C-alpha cells in the first residue's frame, strides 16, 4: 500500500512528467560523454602533474648533487693551501668572505680547531659554539676525503643546512685545522618557483623515516622537528608514481619521490596540491555540464510547449469526454483532431466504442423490457395454469369423487338396512359402476399430470414425447402434423429433451393462435454434435422487417430456454409462405 501511494506521487505518472523523463533520458548519453571526457581530462591532468613533479624532483636531486660536488671540490681546493705556522688560517680568513659572497648556495664558511672550537666563521656565531659533536667534523678528522654530513639546524646560522668538512693536514699528514662549509636549503624554494609549479606546491627533502629535513614551504626545521610526511611509506613504495600525501601544513598533495643523489637514505618529494591538480579537470567538467544542463532545460521546455499545443489539448478533450461518458453521459464524444496520427486514431476508436456502448445500452434496455414482459407473462401463465388445474380438479376429479362418495354412502345404507339389495348381481352392478367412476378419476389425474409434464417424455424419450405432443395438437386443433426424426438414436439428455419439448409446444401454440395454417411439419436431426429442430407451417407468415402482429414473448421464451443450454433460435418467414423455426442445441455443452 505504501509503495503504490509513493508511485502515485511520482511526477512521471503523467504524460507531461513522462515527456520530461524522456527528455532527460535523451540527454543521458551526452551526460555520460561529458563524464567520460572529464575522466579522460582528469587522467591527463594527473599524468601531466606526475610528469612535472617527477621532473622537478629529479631536477632538485641533480641540483643538490651538483651543489654537493661543487662544495666538495671547493673544500678540496682550499685544503691544498699551505697551513704551516698558521699562515693558511690567516689566508683563509681573507679568502672565505669573498667566496661566500660569490656562492649564494653556501650559508656559511669557516675554520675549526681540532677540539671543535670555531677559529673563524664568515657568519659570526651568536654565542659560544663547539662543533666537535657534528658527525661530518668527526669523520673529516679520520678521513683524507671531504666528509658529508646530514641536514641539521646550523648552530651558527640557525636554519636547516648541510655540513661538509675537510681536515687541513700538515707535512706530517696530521690534521691541524678543519675547514667546513654549510650548504643553504633556500634554493629549494627558488627552484620550486622557477619550475612553474602551482601555488602551494611542495618540494621537500625527507629522510628514510619520513621526517621532513628541508622544505620549499618556508617551514623551519626546528618547527618541523619530529614532523613526518604522512603517506611517505606509500611514496617510496611507488617511486616516480603520483601518490597522495600530506605535509604538516595539512594540505593534501599528489607528489612523487625520487632518491636524493649524493646522499644515501634521503629522498626528494615534489608535488602540487590535490585540489589544484583536479581544478582544471573539474572546471572543464562543470563548464560542459552547465552547457548540457542549459540545452536539456531548453529541450524540455520546448517539448513541453510543443506537446501542450499539439498533443495535450487533444488528450485533455479526450479525457474530458471519457469522464463524462463514465459518469453516464452516453452521448459524450470527443472532437476528432485534424492532423492524422495516434491521437486521432485513439479519439476515433473512443467515439466508435462510445457509439457501440450506447447502442448496446439501448439494446440492454429493450432486453430488460422484454425480460420484464416475459416474466410477467410467465407469472400470468403460472397463474392461469394454476387456475386451469384448480378448475380441472374441481370440475372433473372433484365431481367424480363427490359422486363416488354419494354412491358409497347409498350402498352403505342399503347394506346396513338390508333394503334395496336383494340379489348379488345387483350388488356387483353397483360395485362395477363405482369402479368405472374410480377409473374416470384416475384418467383425469393422468390427463392433468401429462399436461404438466408428459410421462412419455421420461419413459420413452424425446421422439416419443414429440409424437404424443403432435398427436394431441392435431386432435385438439384439426391441423395436420408430421414428424421426421433423423439420427436420433442415442438417449437425449433430460434438460435438452425438456427444452426442445417446451419449445415445440410453444411453437405449436403460436401456430394455433396466429398462423392460420392447415399443416405443420416437424423434423428433429442429430448431427453428432448438435440437435437441430425445425418446425414449419404453411400459414400466412409475416414480414420479418415489420415483425409479427403480437409481441414476440413466446419467441423470447424459446431463446431463453435454448440460450441456457448454449443453443440458438432462428425464425424465418415471408408473407403468404408460412413460418419456419430452427432451434440448434449442442450436445457438447452438457457433455463437458
C-alpha positions in Angstrom: 0.0 0.0 0.0 2.8 2.4 0.9 4.7 1.6 -2.4 1.6 2.2 -4.5 0.9 5.5 -2.8 4.5 6.6 -3.4 4.3 5.6 -7.0 1.2 7.8 -7.4 3.2 10.8 -6.2 5.9 10.3 -8.8 5.8 13.1 -11.5 6.3 10.8 -14.4 2.9 9.1 -14.0 1.5 11.9 -16.1 2.2 12.4 -19.8 4.0 15.7 -19.1 6.2 14.0 -16.5 7.0 11.2 -18.9 7.9 13.7 -21.6 10.3 15.3 -19.1 11.7 11.9 -18.2 12.1 11.1 -21.9 14.0 14.3 -22.5 16.2 13.6 -19.5 16.9 10.1 -20.9 17.7 11.6 -24.3 20.4 13.8 -22.7 21.8 10.9 -20.7 24.2 9.8 -23.4 25.5 13.4 -23.6 25.9 13.5 -19.8 27.8 10.2 -19.9 30.0 11.5 -22.6 30.7 14.6 -20.6 31.6 12.4 -17.6 33.8 10.3 -19.8 35.6 13.4 -21.1 36.0 14.7 -17.6 37.6 11.4 -16.5 39.9 11.5 -19.5 40.8 15.1 -18.7 41.4 14.2 -15.1 43.6 11.3 -16.1 45.6 13.6 -18.5 45.9 16.2 -15.7 47.2 13.6 -13.3 49.7 12.4 -15.9 50.9 15.9 -16.5 51.2 16.6 -12.8 53.1 13.3 -12.3 55.5 14.2 -15.2 56.0 17.8 -14.0 56.5 16.7 -10.3 59.0 13.9 -11.3 60.9 16.4 -13.5 61.2 18.9 -10.6 62.2 16.2 -8.1 64.9 14.9 -10.4 66.0 18.4 -11.2 66.2 19.1 -7.4 68.2 15.9 -6.9 70.6 16.8 -9.7 70.9 20.4 -8.4 71.6 19.1 -4.9 74.2 16.7 -6.3 75.9 19.5 -8.2 76.0 21.7 -5.1 77.5 18.9 -3.1 80.0 18.2 -5.8 80.9 21.9 -6.1 81.2 22.3 -2.3 83.4 19.1 -2.2 85.7 20.5 -4.9 85.9 23.9 -3.2 86.9 22.3 0.1 89.5 20.1 -1.7 90.9 23.2 -3.3 91.0 25.2 -0.1 92.7 22.2 1.7 95.6 22.4 -0.8 96.6 25.8 0.6 99.7 25.8 2.9 98.8 25.9 6.6 102.3 25.9 8.3 102.8 28.3 11.1 99.1 29.4 10.9 99.6 31.4 7.7 97.0 29.3 5.9 94.4 30.2 8.6 95.0 33.9 8.2 94.9 33.5 4.4 91.5 31.6 4.7 90.1 34.4 6.8 90.8 36.8 4.0 89.5 34.4 1.2 86.4 32.9 2.8 84.2 36.0 2.9 84.8 36.7 -0.7 83.9 33.1 -1.7 80.7 33.2 0.5 79.5 36.3 -1.3 80.2 34.7 -4.7 78.5 31.4 -4.0 74.9 32.0 -2.6 74.3 28.3 -2.2 76.6 28.4 0.9 75.1 29.5 4.2 78.5 29.8 5.9 82.2 29.0 5.6 84.6 28.7 8.5 87.6 27.1 10.2 87.6 24.9 13.3 90.2 23.8 15.7 90.8 20.1 16.4 88.7 20.5 19.5 85.7 21.7 17.5 86.0 25.3 18.6 85.4 27.9 15.9 88.6 29.6 14.9 87.0 31.6 12.2 83.4 31.9 10.8 82.3 34.2 8.0 78.9 34.4 9.8 79.6 35.4 13.3 78.3 32.9 15.9 75.6 34.3 18.2 77.2 32.6 21.1 80.0 30.2 22.1 79.7 27.3 19.7 81.6 24.0 19.6 81.1 21.7 16.6 83.1 18.7 17.7 80.0 16.6 18.1 78.9 17.1 14.5 79.3 13.8 12.6 80.8 15.4 9.5 83.6 17.0 11.6 84.4 13.7 13.3 84.6 11.8 10.0 86.8 14.6 8.4 89.4 14.1 11.2 89.5 10.4 10.4 89.5 10.6 6.6 91.5 12.1 3.8 88.3 12.9 1.9 85.7 15.5 2.3 83.1 14.3 4.9 79.5 15.0 4.0 77.1 15.2 7.0 73.4 15.3 7.3 70.8 18.0 7.4 70.5 19.8 10.7 69.8 23.2 12.2 73.0 25.2 12.0 74.5 26.2 15.3 75.6 29.5 13.8 73.1 30.4 11.1 70.2 28.7 13.0 68.4 27.3 9.9 68.5 24.0 8.0 71.9 23.3 6.4 74.1 20.5 5.2 77.5 20.4 6.9 80.5 19.3 4.8 84.0 19.2 6.4 87.7 18.7 5.2 90.7 18.3 7.5 93.7 20.6 6.7 96.8 18.5 7.4 100.4 19.4 7.9 103.5 17.9 6.2 103.4 15.0 8.6 99.8 14.2 7.5 98.3 15.1 10.8 95.2 17.3 11.0 95.8 20.8 12.1 92.6 22.6 11.2 89.1 21.6 10.0 87.6 23.6 7.1 83.8 23.4 7.0 81.1 24.6 4.6 77.3 24.9 5.3 75.1 24.3 2.2 71.9 26.5 2.4 68.5 25.0 1.5 66.8 28.2 0.3 67.5 27.0 -3.2 64.5 24.6 -2.8 62.0 27.4 -2.7 63.7 29.2 -5.6 63.7 26.0 -7.7 60.1 25.4 -7.0 59.2 28.9 -8.2 61.4 28.6 -11.2 59.9 25.2 -12.2 56.4 26.8 -12.5 54.7 24.5 -10.1 51.2 25.6 -8.9 50.8 27.6 -5.8 51.4 25.8 -2.5 53.3 23.0 -4.3 55.8 21.3 -2.1 59.5 20.5 -2.7 60.8 18.5 0.3 63.9 16.6 1.3 62.8 13.7 3.6 64.9 11.1 5.4 64.1 7.4 5.3 61.9 7.7 8.4 59.7 10.2 6.6 60.9 13.2 8.7 61.0 16.4 6.7 64.6 17.8 6.7 64.1 20.7 4.2 61.1 22.3 2.6 60.2 24.9 0.0 57.1 25.8 2.1 59.1 28.1 4.4 58.9 25.7 7.3 61.9 26.0 9.5 63.5 22.7 10.5 63.1 23.5 14.2 59.4 24.0 13.7 59.1 20.7 11.7 61.2 18.7 14.0 59.8 15.2 14.5 57.1 16.1 11.9 56.6 13.3 9.5 55.3 13.4 6.0 52.0 11.4 6.0 51.9 8.9 3.2 55.7 8.7 2.8 55.8 4.9 3.0 53.4 4.7 0.0 55.5 7.3 -1.8 58.8 5.4 -1.6 56.9 2.2 -2.2 56.0 3.5 -5.6 58.9 5.8 -6.6 58.1 8.1 -9.6 54.3 7.4 -9.3 51.9 10.2 -8.2 50.8 9.3 -4.7 48.6 11.2 -2.2 50.5 12.6 0.9 50.1 15.3 3.5 52.7 17.7 4.9 52.5 19.3 8.4 50.6 22.3 6.9 47.6 19.9 6.5 47.2 20.4 2.7 46.8 17.1 0.8 49.2 16.8 -2.2 49.8 14.5 -5.0 53.5 14.0 -5.1 56.3 11.8 -6.4 59.5 10.7 -4.6 63.0 10.1 -6.0 66.3 9.3 -4.2 68.5 12.3 -3.4 71.7 12.0 -5.4 74.9 12.3 -3.5 73.5 11.3 -0.1 72.0 8.0 0.8 68.7 7.4 2.6 67.4 10.8 1.6 64.5 11.5 -0.8 63.3 14.4 -2.8 59.5 14.7 -2.7 57.7 17.1 -5.2 54.1 17.6 -5.9 51.3 20.2 -6.2 48.1 20.4 -4.0 45.5 17.8 -4.9 42.8 20.5 -5.3 44.9 22.4 -7.9 45.5 19.1 -9.9 41.8 18.5 -10.2 40.8 22.1 -10.6 41.3 22.3 -14.4 39.5 19.0 -15.0 36.7 20.0 -12.7 36.4 23.3 -14.5 36.0 21.6 -17.8 33.5 19.1 -16.4 31.4 21.8 -14.7 31.5 24.0 -17.8 30.4 21.2 -20.1 27.8 20.1 -17.5 26.4 23.6 -17.3 26.1 23.8 -21.1 24.4 20.4 -21.2 22.0 21.4 -18.4 21.0 24.6 -20.3 20.5 22.6 -23.5 18.4 20.0 -21.5 16.3 22.7 -19.9 15.7 24.3 -23.4 14.8 20.9 -24.9 12.4 20.1 -22.1 10.8 23.5 -22.2 10.4 23.4 -25.9 9.0 19.9 -25.9 6.5 20.8 -23.1 5.3 23.8 -25.1 5.0 21.9 -28.3 3.3 18.9 -26.7 0.9 21.2 -24.8 -0.1 22.8 -28.1 -0.2 19.7 -30.3 -0.9 16.8 -28.0 -2.1 17.6 -24.5 -5.0 19.8 -25.7 -6.5 16.9 -27.7 -5.7 14.4 -24.8 -7.5 16.7 -22.3 -10.5 16.9 -24.6 -10.5 13.1 -24.9 -10.1 12.7 -21.2 -13.0 15.1 -20.5 -15.2 13.1 -22.9 -14.2 9.9 -21.2 -15.0 11.2 -17.8 -18.4 12.4 -18.9 -19.1 9.1 -20.6 -18.0 7.3 -17.4 -20.5 9.3 -15.4 -23.4 8.1 -17.6 -23.5 10.7 -20.3 -23.6 8.2 -23.1 -23.9 10.9 -25.8 -20.5 12.3 -24.8 -18.0 12.3 -27.8 -14.5 13.8 -28.2 -13.7 16.1 -31.1 -11.5 14.4 -33.7 -8.2 16.2 -34.3 -7.4 17.3 -37.8 -3.9 16.0 -38.1 -3.6 12.3 -38.7 -1.8 10.4 -36.0 -2.1 8.2 -33.0 -4.3 10.8 -31.1 -6.7 11.0 -34.0 -6.8 7.1 -34.1 -7.4 7.0 -30.4 -10.2 9.6 -30.5 -11.8 7.8 -33.4 -11.6 4.5 -31.6 -13.1 6.1 -28.4 -16.0 7.6 -30.4 -16.7 4.3 -32.1 -16.6 2.5 -28.8 -19.0 5.0 -27.3 -21.3 4.5 -30.2 -21.2 0.8 -29.7 -21.8 1.0 -25.9 -24.6 3.5 -26.4 -26.3 1.0 -28.9 -25.7 -1.9 -26.5 -27.2 0.2 -23.7 -30.3 0.7 -25.8 -30.4 -3.0 -26.6 -30.0 -3.8 -22.9 -32.9 -1.5 -22.0 -35.0 -3.2 -24.7 -33.9 -6.6 -23.4 -34.8 -5.7 -19.9 -38.2 -4.6 -21.1 -38.6 -7.9 -22.9 -37.5 -9.8 -19.8 -40.0 -7.9 -17.6 -42.7 -8.7 -20.1 -41.6 -12.3 -20.3 -41.5 -12.5 -16.5 -45.0 -11.0 -16.4 -46.2 -13.5 -19.0 -44.6 -16.4 -17.2 -46.2 -15.3 -13.9 -49.6 -14.9 -15.7 -49.1 -18.3 -17.3 -48.4 -19.9 -14.0 -51.4 -18.2 -12.5 -53.5 -19.3 -15.5 -52.1 -22.8 -15.3 -52.8 -23.0 -11.6 -56.4 -21.7 -12.2 -56.8 -24.2 -15.0 -55.5 -27.1 -12.9 -57.8 -26.0 -10.0 -60.7 -25.8 -12.4 -59.9 -29.3 -13.8 -59.6 -30.7 -10.3 -62.8 -29.1 -9.2 -64.9 -29.9 -12.3 -63.7 -33.3 -13.2 -61.9 -35.0 -10.3 -63.9 -33.2 -7.6 -67.2 -34.1 -9.1 -66.2 -37.7 -9.7 -65.0 -38.1 -6.2 -68.2 -36.4 -4.8 -70.5 -38.8 -6.9 -68.3 -41.7 -5.7 -68.8 -40.6 -2.1 -72.6 -40.4 -2.5 -72.8 -43.8 -4.2 -70.7 -45.4 -1.4 -73.0 -43.8 1.3 -76.1 -45.0 -0.6 -74.6 -48.5 -0.8 -73.7 -48.4 2.9 -77.2 -47.5 3.9 -78.7 -50.3 1.7 -76.3 -52.8 3.2 -76.9 -51.5 6.7 -80.8 -51.6 6.5 -80.9 -54.6 4.2 -83.3 -52.8 1.9 -82.9 -52.5 -1.8 -80.1 -55.0 -2.2 -81.6 -58.4 -2.5 -79.5 -60.1 -5.2 -75.7 -60.5 -5.6 -76.0 -59.4 -9.2 -77.4 -56.1 -8.3 -74.6 -55.6 -5.7 -72.0 -56.4 -8.3 -73.5 -53.9 -10.7 -73.2 -51.2 -8.1 -69.6 -52.1 -7.5 -68.8 -52.1 -11.2 -70.3 -48.6 -11.5 -68.2 -47.4 -8.6 -65.1 -48.9 -10.3 -65.8 -47.1 -13.6 -66.1 -43.8 -11.7 -62.7 -44.5 -10.0 -61.2 -45.3 -13.4 -62.6 -41.9 -14.7 -60.9 -40.1 -11.7 -57.6 -41.9 -12.4 -57.8 -40.8 -16.1 -58.5 -37.2 -15.1 -55.4 -37.3 -12.8 -53.3 -38.8 -15.6 -54.5 -36.2 -18.1 -53.8 -33.3 -15.8 -50.3 -34.7 -15.0 -49.5 -35.4 -18.6 -50.4 -31.8 -19.5 -47.9 -30.6 -16.8 -45.2 -33.0 -18.0 -45.9 -35.9 -20.3 -44.8 -39.2 -18.8 -43.9 -40.5 -22.2 -41.1 -37.9 -22.4 -39.4 -39.5 -19.4 -40.2 -43.1 -20.2 -39.8 -43.3 -24.0 -37.7 -40.3 -24.8 -37.8 -37.1 -26.8 -39.0 -38.5 -30.1 -42.0 -40.3 -28.5 -42.8 -37.2 -26.5 -42.9 -35.1 -29.7 -45.1 -37.7 -31.4 -47.5 -37.6 -28.4 -47.5 -33.7 -28.4 -48.2 -33.5 -32.2 -50.9 -36.1 -31.9 -52.6 -34.2 -29.1 -52.2 -30.9 -31.1 -53.8 -32.4 -34.2 -56.6 -33.9 -32.1 -57.4 -30.6 -30.5 -57.0 -28.2 -33.5 -57.5 -30.4 -36.5 -54.2 -29.1 -38.0 -52.4 -31.9 -39.8 -49.0 -32.7 -38.3 -45.9 -34.7 -39.4 -42.7 -35.7 -37.5 -39.4 -36.8 -39.1 -36.5 -38.0 -36.8 -33.1 -38.4 -38.3 -30.2 -40.0 -36.5 -31.7 -39.6 -33.0 -30.6 -43.0 -31.7 -28.7 -42.0 -28.6 -30.5 -41.0 -25.4 -31.0 -37.3 -25.3 -30.2 -35.5 -22.0 -33.3 -34.7 -19.9 -32.6 -30.9 -19.9 -32.3 -30.9 -23.7 -35.4 -33.0 -24.1 -37.4 -30.8 -21.9 -36.2 -27.6 -23.7 -37.0 -29.0 -27.1 -40.3 -30.3 -26.0 -41.4 -27.0 -24.5 -40.1 -25.0 -27.5 -42.1 -27.3 -29.8 -45.1 -26.8 -27.5 -44.8 -23.0 -27.7 -44.3 -23.1 -31.5 -47.4 -25.2 -31.9 -49.3 -22.8 -29.7 -48.2 -19.9 -31.9 -49.3 -21.8 -35.0 -52.7 -22.4 -33.5 -53.1 -18.7 -32.4 -51.6 -16.8 -35.3 -50.6 -18.8 -38.4 -54.0 -19.9 -39.8 -52.1 -23.0 -41.1 -53.5 -26.3 -42.4 -50.5 -28.4 -41.6 -47.3 -28.3 -39.5 -44.2 -30.4 -40.3 -41.6 -31.1 -37.6 -38.1 -32.5 -38.1 -35.5 -33.5 -35.5 -31.9 -34.2 -36.5 -28.9 -35.4 -34.5 -25.6 -34.3 -36.2 -23.5 -35.9 -33.6 -22.5 -32.5 -32.1 -25.9 -30.7 -32.2 -29.6 -31.5 -32.0 -31.5 -29.4 -34.6 -35.3 -29.0 -34.5 -37.3 -27.5 -37.4 -41.0 -26.5 -37.0 -42.6 -25.3 -40.3 -46.2 -24.3 -41.0 -48.0 -23.3 -44.2 -49.8 -20.4 -42.7 -50.0 -16.7 -43.6 -46.5 -15.8 -42.4 -45.3 -12.3 -41.8 -42.7 -9.7 -43.0 -39.5 -10.0 -40.7 -38.8 -6.3 -41.2 -42.1 -5.5 -39.7 -42.4 -8.4 -37.2 -45.3 -10.4 -36.1 -48.6 -8.7 -35.1 -48.3 -9.6 -31.4 -45.3 -9.1 -29.1 -42.8 -12.0 -29.6 -42.7 -13.0 -25.9 -43.1 -16.6 -27.0 -40.0 -16.3 -29.2 -38.1 -14.6 -26.4 -39.0 -17.5 -24.1 -37.8 -20.0 -26.7 -34.5 -18.1 -27.0 -34.1 -18.1 -23.2 -34.6 -21.8 -23.0 -32.1 -22.5 -25.8 -29.6 -20.0 -24.6 -29.4 -21.6 -21.2 -28.1 -24.7 -22.9 -25.7 -22.9 -25.3 -28.2 -23.1 -28.2 -29.7 -20.7 -30.7 -33.1 -20.0 -32.2 -33.6 -18.7 -35.7 -37.0 -17.6 -37.1 -37.7 -17.1 -40.9 -40.9 -16.1 -42.6 -42.4 -14.4 -45.6 -45.9 -13.1 -46.2 -48.0 -16.0 -47.6 -45.2 -18.5 -47.3 -45.6 -19.7 -43.7 -43.1 -19.6 -40.9 -40.1 -21.8 -40.1 -38.5 -22.1 -36.7 -35.0 -23.6 -36.4 -33.5 -24.5 -32.9 -29.9 -25.7 -32.5 -28.7 -27.0 -29.2 -25.1 -28.5 -28.8 -24.6 -31.8 -27.1 -21.1 -30.9 -26.1 -22.2 -28.3 -23.5 -23.8 -30.9 -21.3 -21.0 -33.5 -22.0 -18.4 -31.1 -20.8 
